[in-house]
Amino acid sequence: MNLANRLEDAFFSNDVLSAVRVILEEKSSTSLIDRLDEVASRELQKNEFKNVTLILRAIEQIISKDKDCINRLVHQGVVIKISVLHLFAS
């Protein structure tokens, strides 16, 4: 099952911990941030702001506990992507 489908399950149940698990399982992927960006952009186009918020909350929980993950996500451009998402989700 791909990232988008697995996140859809988390969106359906509004479960941040499920989203955290999905992201953590994919954290070594070099395309994780780009794929998360695609999912978030698609959700924004559908006006599903709660789903974008769920992704952001999952990332927030991950970076508060995993310094290695912070470095990897920052290197992949998560700060820029989150800034853009916050502008659209607000």
Secondary structure, 3 states (H helix, E strand, C coil): CCHHHHHHHHHHHCCHHHHHHHHHHHCCCCCHHHHHHHHHHHHHHCCCHHHHHHHHHHHHHHHHHCHHHHHHHHHHCHHHHHHHHHHHHC
